[in-house]
Amino acid sequence: MRIITNKNILMNSINIVQKAVPSKTTLPILEGILFTAGSGKLVLTSTDLELGIETAIDVDVIEAGSLVMASNTIGDIVRKLPDSDVEIVKKENFIVVKCEGSEFEILGLSKEEFPELPSIDKDNELTIPAPTLKEMIRQTIFAVSNDEIRPILTGALLEITGEKMTMVALDGYRMAVKTSNILNNKSIKAVIPGKTLSELGKILDDTEGTVNIFISKNQILFNTGDTVITSRLLEGEFIDYQQLIPGEYKIKVKAKRTEFLNACDRAALFARESNSNIRFEIFDDIMNIRSNSEKGNVHEELNIIKDGDDLEIAFNPRFFIEALKVINSEEIEAEFTTGVSPSIIRPVGDTDFLYLVLPVRRR
């Protein structure tokens, strides 16, 4: 194999596939990236056996072939090269990387040991605008659980019925639900690992156009431009999230999102250090936001519009702040029932996003 390409284009492709390289593994081959050259293309592939990423770039292919290089090694080398053309040549068990006056000789890994990405039936195709999928991930991924005791909650539910697509993430303490309208005539229900969605969201950061999605019984494939992401699906039945949403409320509060976010952020300064909570004292058209710790106390006063009774309620500050950060509306509505019942946050004038959060007992 022998190819010539641009350093920056190569570095960008390495950055994409490195997202699927495991940080720890008992299989050394998984620490590598497979490079396959032919027909004017260089395809880079990586996998941790659950998530696989493949991306292609246009290169000058002088000699077709394939090789595997340690991800960290080739990434560090290319990152430090001059902004110029890079030549990669395979010579027996070694790979030579040249750029201007620099030359590196790297011991290659066995390409025969590199696992193939799973094959997914592409008859059942779904096409979604990339910005739509990116926004759905952004507004739900933070609520995915990290607790392996309930593996199904380490993923997000993707539910598609007709022209309605819903993504749901919950961790037992809060839940984020995002809905979008799409052109579709299929019914799909799958639970996608949080890691897959997190890495997909990063890849979609600067992507316009569409994403083609193919789902089989236990695998999912996302095709966006020159990049393909494959992932296993989580097995098991996702929680019936509709039953968790309260049917009524007793107190509704309307507030400016940025003012609310900043007040919670400041009140959480001491709360973070002492692992304590922030308290909301809601009365008339004022919300007092307080936190107490050994280092001191914080009091924030926020102007609100209130409908209903007065209330005192406490929350984990991170759970409230993370939701406020992903809401796009300038105003939010918060719905409360009692000091121990789940609360709902919604953007004013937008029914496509809902966030549920459980309060904590005041201390």
N, C-alpha and C positions, 0 to 999 in steps of 0.2 A: 504493500500500500504506500502511495505517495500522493500527498495533496498540498495545495497552496491556498491559503485563505487570509482574510484580514484579521488582525489581532482582536479588534473590538467586537466584530461579529462572532468570532470563536468564543470570546470571553462571555458574551451574552448567552450563548447556547449552553456553555458549561454551567453558568449560574442557574439556568432553567432546570437542567437535569439533575444538578446537585441536590435539589429539593427532595428527591426520592432516594438519595444515598443515605443508608442508616448511619447514625452516629456510633452505635455499638452493634456488633454482629459477631456471631460465631463462625460465619462463612466469609472468609477474606475476599472472595470474588465479588461480593456485594458492595465492597468498598471501591470498586472500579466503575469506570464508564466505558461502555462499548462504543467504538467508533467504526462505522461502516461506510466505505466510500465507493461510489459507482454512479455512472450516468450524470455527472456534473453535480452530484449531491453528496453531502456528508451528513450521516444520520448519527446522532448521539443518543444513547439509551442508558437508563439506570433503573434500578428496582430494589426494593427491600422485601420483595415477595408478596407484599400487600398492596403497595402503591408502585406504579411504573410510569415513567415519563420518557417520551421519545420526541426529539425535535430535529428538524432538518434545515440545513442551510446550503446555499449555492456556493460551490468551491470549484477550483481547477483540479480535476482529477487526472493526475498523470499516470497513476497505476491504481487500479481498483483493489480493494481488499478490506480487511477488518483487523482490529486490534483492541485490547483492553488495557487502560492505564488507570492507576490509582487516582481517584477523584481529587483528593487533597493535593497530591503532587502536581498533576497537570494544571489544576486550578491556580495554585500558587505560582507556578512557572509562568503561565500565560498572563496572569495579572500583572507581573513585574516586567514583562517584555515591552519594548518600545512600540509606539503606535505605528506599526508597519505590517508588511506581509509576513505570515508565518508559514513555514514549511514543516510538514510532519512526514517522516519516512520510517517505515518498518524495516529493520535489518536484523534478521534472525529473531533472537529473543529480546532484542532491544528496540526502543523507539527513539529516533533522533528528532529533536525539535530545534529548528533554526529560525532566527529572526535578526536581520542585520548582522552585527558582530557577535551575537550570542548563540551558543550551541549547547544543548542539553542532551545527554544520553540517559534514557530511563529504562529500567527493567520492566518489561511488559508482563501482564498477567495472562493466564490461559483463557483464550476466548472460547474454548470448548466447554469450559465449566460455567460460562455465563448463562443464566437462565433465560429462556424465552418469555416474552410477555404473553399473557393469556389471550387466546383467540375469542373474540366476541361476535356473535351473530349480528350482522349489520342490516338485517331486513327491517327491523323495527326502529325507525329513526325519528328523533325529535329535534327540532331546530329552535333555538332560543337566542334572542339578541344578547350579545356578550355583556353589554352594560347592565341589562336586567338581571342576569345571573350573578354578576359581580356584586350588585347592590343587595340581592337576596342573601348572599353569603355574608356580606359586611354587617347586615342588620340582625344576623342570627348566630354567627359563629362564636361569639363571646359567651353565649349561654350553654354551649356544649359542655358536658361533664368530662372531668379528667379522672373520675373514679372508676377503676376497672371492676369494682364489685358489681356494678350494673352496666355491663358492656354495651347494651343497646343504647344507653344514654350518652355514650362517647361519640355518637354520630348524630346527624340531623336527618329528620324525616323529609323526604321529597315526595309530595303528593300532588298528582296531576289528574284532574277530572275535567274533561271538556276543555274549555278555554281558561280554566283557573288553575294556576300553579301555586302551591303553598310550600314553604319551607319552615320547619319547626325544630327548635332546639330547646332542651330543658335539662336541668341538673338536679332537680329535687327541691331547689330553693327559688328558682325563677324560670321563666319561660319566655322565649321570643318567637313570635309568629309573623311571617312576612308573606304577603300574597301578591301575585302579579297576574295580569291578563296576557295570554299568549294565543297564537294561532295553532290549534291542535284539535285532534279528534280521538285522542287515546286516553286510557286510564292507566296510571302508573303509580306505584307505591313502593318506595325503596328507602332504606336507611343507609346514608353515606357516611363513612368515618370522618370525624372532625378534622383529622390530619389531611385527608384528601381535599376537603373543601378549603382548608386554610391555604394549602399550597396552590390550589387552583385559583383562589382569589388573588394571590400574588402574581401568578402568571397572567391573569386577566387585567392587571393594573392599567396597562397602556393599550388594551385591545378594544377595537371597535368591531363591527361586523357581527358575525353569528358564531354560536357554539353548537355543534352537532353532537347529540347525546344518543348513545346506544346502551340499552339495558338488557342483560340476560338474567338468568335465575339468581346468580350470586356474584355477578361482575357488572361494572359500569365503565363506559368509555366516553371521554370528552375529547372532541376534536375541534381545536381552534387554530385556524391558520396552518402553520407548519408544525404545530405541537400537538401531541396526543398524550392524554393522561388516562391510565387504566387503574382501576381500583377494585378490590373486593367489596362486597356489600356486607353489612352487619346482619347476622341472623337473629331472628326473634321478632316478637310483636312489640311495636312501639306503643307507648302509652296513649290512650284515647284522650288527646289534648283538649278536645272540645268540651269534655266533661269538667275540665279544670277551670274553665272560664266562668266567673260569677255571672249569674243572670240578672242581678240588680245591684244597686249601690245605694248608700244613704248620704254620702258626702261626695261632692264633685268640686275639684279645685282647678282653676285655670291660671296658668302662669307663663311668663316669658321663659322660653327654654334656656337661653344663654344665661340669664340672671339666676335661674334655678340651679343650673349646672355649676356656675361659679361659686354660688353660696354653699352648695353641697361639697364642692371641692375644698373650699377653705375650712369648712366645719370638719372635714375628714382629716385634716392635718394631724391633729392630736389623736383622733380615733385610730388612725393607721398604726401609730406607735404603740398604743396600749391595747390594740385588738378589741376596741370597744365599738359602740354603735353611734349613729346620729339620730337625734330625736326631732320629730316634727310636732310642734304645738300649733294647731290650726284653730283660729277663732276670728270672728268677724272677717275682715279682708286682709288679715295678716297671718303669715306663717313664720313662727320662730323656729330656727334650725339650730340645735345645740349639740355639743359633744363635750364630754368631760374626761379628763385623764389625770394621772399623777403630775404631769407637767403643766397643766392648766386647763382652762375652760374656753370654749368658743361659743359665741352667740351671733347668729345671722338673722336679720329681719328681712322678710321678702313680702312684697305686695302681691296679693292674689285676688282673684274673684272666686268667692265661695258660694256654693249652693248646698244647704243642709246644715247639720249640727256641727258643734265644735268637736275636736278630736285630738288626742295625743297618741302617737304611734312612733315606733323606732324601727330602723332598718340597718342592715349591713351597708356602709356607705358605698362600697365598690359596686354592689348590685344596682344601686340607683344611678350612680355616675356613669357606668358603662352603657346603660340604656339611653340616658340623656345625650350621650356623645354620638350615637348613631342615628338619632332622629333628625330629620331634615327640616321639619316645620319650625317656624319662629315661636309658635305657641304650643304648649302641651296641656293635656287634660289628665288629671290623676283622680281615680275613683277609689273611694274607701268605703268599707262597711263597718268594721269594728277595728279596735287596736290589735286584734289577733287574727284577722281574716286576710286573705290574699287581696292585694291592691293591683289596680290596672293603670298603666300609663299608655296614652295614645297621643299621636300628633293631632292637633286641631285641624279639621278639614281633610283628614286622610284616614280612610278606613282600611288601608292595606297593611298597616303595622300595628301590632298589639304586644305589649310587654306586661307579664304578670310577675309579681314579686311577693314573697312571703315576708311579713314583718318578723321582728325578733322581740322577745320579751324584754321590757325595759329594765335596766339595772341602775 
